């Protein structure tokens, strides 16, 4: 007979993302709706090891959907990476009587959940990261808000770059992935987007198009978007442009501002659905699963299987971006 779920734990871990709070609220409210207690674990795996928690009732998660950051705090725990640390985490689960655990975070968080499931803890992962780099899911909580924050900043930068006839090189987050940079670049009408997944011939794909636009179209300002995972980063790209063109080239690293702010409608709603589905899975006796969005449907995957999948760059968007920016203009027609 399946064990009845009486108490669920929820935590946020890894890099924070707008919408994590909405997911926490959804987990707590869904659990309470089903007659299950909910405990919020503070500071990710660190809190699980140290028994840092607070009970979540209906009112304590009220108004959370619209708030950025995470009320449960987030952390990266080195101690959890070793077996002794994980055993302490399991002991906390036993002490608190946690029958199921929902972890909201990125692939590192899911690796941790996988280890906990091997130790007998029922776990479900919810993808929360602005990088949108979880292969089994077309979308991760926080991505839309981060894109909009970056776009807003870049639009403002463009005004001043235009006034001073400068070349702007903007670095956006995304760790090893270029999804955020590419999407933002398309939305901003960038001169070029440089991502780690695609090789680029700087002279052919970036410098020459800038020279052509300068000489034939009298264009006086340029906006180049660089993903943080690109070798040399924005400073390296800016140096290449400066050396080759003598343009007044300025670097802006958008940085952590992209992680903040009130979540967009998409992030609030996605987080709410994912939190709801996570609790339903635990109540159905499922474990070691991650909630994903695929073809507009919420589905779940085995965590090990999800972690073995690789997410490639959206080549269709990359092709469209190249066709509309200077990057493709000089390519010989097939
Ligand atoms: P983001 O994508 O935003 O960085 P993340 O969840 O990938 O989020 P990480 O720092 O990679 O962030 O992972 C969060 C935590 O998960 C780590 O600090 C660590 O405690 C735990 N973790 C990561 N990898 C493992 C692993 N292989 N085994 C056990 N625990 C892990």
Boltz pocket constraint, residues with backbone or C-beta under 6 A from the ligand:
constraints:
  - pocket:
      binder: B
      contacts: [[A, 13], [A, 14], [A, 15], [A, 16], [A, 45], [A, 75], [A, 76], [A, 77], [A, 78], [A, 80], [A, 81], [A, 105], [A, 106], [A, 107], [A, 108], [A, 109], [A, 110], [A, 111], [A, 112], [A, 113], [A, 115], [A, 128], [A, 129], [A, 130], [A, 131]]
      max_distance: 6.0
